[in-house]
Amino acid sequence: MLRIFQNISPASFLLLLFYFAGLSVHVFLYPTESDFSNLTILSNLIVNEWTGFSNLNETTLLIIALICIFLQGILMCIFMNYFKMLNKFSLIPAVIYYLMCFLFPEFISFFPLLVINFLLVGLLFLLFSVYNKTKIDAGIFNIGLLITIIIMLYSPAAIFIIFCLYTLLRLRSTAFREILVFFSAVILLYFLQATLLFWFDMLPAFTRQFSFKFSPEIRNLLDDPVLIVKLILSIILLIISFFFLQQKTSGMLIQTRKYFSCLATFSIFAIASALFASTVSVKNIYPALFPASIINAYYFIHLKNREAAEIIHLAVLGIVLLFQYINFAA
């Protein structure tokens, strides 16, 4: 089945739609409730005041969530092709991404982080685009602006500031002046936000967004045995893919090798950010799916034994469908 998605064509794209629709059937029969927790000042205004998303019915929100997930799968294919992680354009990364998403029904519902993930992917695009370039003050300034907007929408993302600095230093020789440019963008946006809130007599709300609290209740998630099994299976597949990737690094371009290193780091920061969310939920690790799925997709695409790749894919698909029906019974 994976061979169908090896190349891009109208037929393979149509089959990808049917593949995604097949995975989505159970979601309409047994939908997961939308989640509007972990809202900041800005995201609360967008969700509740400006767009009225919180007032939409669950079916509409579910359709929006599915569209977001489908588009992010396509975006992953574009991402891997643009940064030369693939020899040619393939839809297999989207297939792997959809399987990872549908393994966890919590992801198949509308929640703000689902939309913010588009911005996080955009952040990766901007960061990877600075590789070995000179005179990119404007690009670094844009990175600072974007990460600040993301933090204003989802405060636990503040930890990604460290990731941005790590990636800039990892991909190029970054001068201290450029780091100052990055932080000047961060400070500028916060200054504008503070000024705006001051005029509306909401300055206390501005200071509250800087209070981060570690969530020890994360251990409560481990009380769900089904979730534990899913996480273990996901980690096993990721470990296999990672070791396969390690074996291939010697033949990679240095540029591509650094990209994969940054993606692995991004997934660690994404999981760490979940620990600082105000409401503990498996949904908070959603951003980690993008880099993890890229590593898994690389394994499926470059595995020489195509029959083995097909068998593993069918096994993962079977596991996803099995857990969907287990959720039905629950």
Secondary structure, DSSP 8 states (H G I E B T S, - for coil): -GGGGSS--HHHHHHHHHHHHHHHHHHHHS-------S--HHHHIIIIIIS-GGGS-HHHHHHHHHHHHHHHHHHHHHHHHHTTSSSS--SHHHHHHHHHHHHSGGGSS--HHHHHHHHHHHHHHHHHTTTT-SS-HHHHHHHHHHHHHHHHH-GGGGGHHHHHHHHHHHHS---HHHHHHHHHHHHHHHHHHHHHHHHTT-HHHHHHTT-----GGGGGGGG-HHHHHHHHHHHHHHHHHHHHHHHHGGGS-HHHHHHHHHHHHHHHHHHHHHTT-SS--GGGGGGGHHHHHHHHHHHHHH-S-HHHHHHHHHHHHHHHHHHHHHHHH-
